[in-house]
Amino acid sequence: MILVQKREIFGFNLRAIRRGFLLPILFLHTSYFILHTSQASAQGLYAGEFMQIPVGSRALSMGGAYTAIADDESAFHWNPAGVSLVPNQLLGFMYSAEYGTPGNSLADFYQIGFTFPMKDITLAANWVRLSVGNLNHTPDLTNISVTDLRAQMVQEIYAGAPSYFSDNEDEFVLSIARNNKFTLDWGWLYYKEKIEVPIGVNFKIIHQGIGNFGSASGIGVDAGVMLKFSLAEFLLAPALGKLALGTSVTDIAGTRLAWSTQRTQIVPMQINGGVAYVQPIPALNTLATFSYDFIVGVASQPRIGLEVTYDSDLSIRAGLNQGEFTTGAGFNWEKKINVNYSLSINTALGPENRLSFSLDIDNLLRKGTSNE
């Protein structure tokens, strides 16, 4: 008989198991502890709320259930670990008419960024902006105790030309990610299985400006991890697909926003968890992706998504984003240009139209590329 080494028990390579499986579990438990200690001192329930607006048309059309999927230009927003899954240099752009149509919406939402894979790590830089214009300036008259004087000032305000201001909120994000690949030796089954454990971190600068009334700035950190493996290999069932688990923590320990008016707000930390399953359907030359997301420690409806992709080029999608229906479609042209559209309906505010583009720089510059 061959003696079992100390680092192996019943054929398991303990080092690989610890690194491959325990890392996401420990990450989640540690983050959950930090969440409860930091939220106790949180100030400002809606601080930095614009950072909660979903980035990416594909993600939104799948109901925002993207924590375990994130592998495109919007990965930094959903799970920074997913930045490491982008294979080539990628330039991404997104525009969203928030609750209306382009040119006639309540707000405009933009994102532009660049992802740059290197030998061992992947870097990404992104700029996100929410712009709300034509806000009517109405002075605060509650400190005037004389009723007649207050009424007179209101009449004077509405008799003259209205005064408008704008609200611009920006987020600049630098992401660093690495895709760790391991091989697990399932000794008693006499086979080995490959797994992936992407990890990533965001460093972000936030700036908000409300007309001439005040501005705020702050620095925050996000982190994320994924676990991806093949169920076909794990269960020795060739018909099965791939499973992915993911968790991300935004605004670790709370992000402090300091206002020029001497006010301070804290953006509370949030932990998102998700699972995704990709099932190939060879007879139809399609891939079906099912995804499910939830917020740890918060009573809210889950996010659910479905995507069906034909021939790796054309996709249709649908989802539920905490009870709101979303849908959309995408088209990939020769792995060079990817276009995605999403639509979500808010019963109170109206439709939200979103359009995203991404350019694969490496494939665009590669001469003589053919579809093989």
ABEGO torsion letter per residue (X at the ends): XBBBBAABBGGBBAAAAAAAAAAAAAAAAAAAAAAAAAAAABBGAABGAAAABBBEAAAAAAGGBAAAABABAAAAAABAAAAAABABBBBBBBBBBBGEBBGABABBBBBBBBBBBBAABBBBBBBBBBBBBGBBBBBBAAABABAAAAAAAAAAAAABBBBBBBBBBBBBBBBBBBBBBBBBBBAAAGBBBBBBBBBBBBBBBBBBBBEAAEBBBBBBBBBBBBBBBBAAAAAGBAABBBBBBBBBBBGBGEBBBBBAAGBBBBBBBBBBBBBBBBBBBAAAGBBBBBBBBBBBGBBBBBBBBBBBBBGGABBBBBBBBGGBBBBEBBBBBGGABBBBBBBBBBAAAEBBBBBBBBBBAAAAABBGBBBX
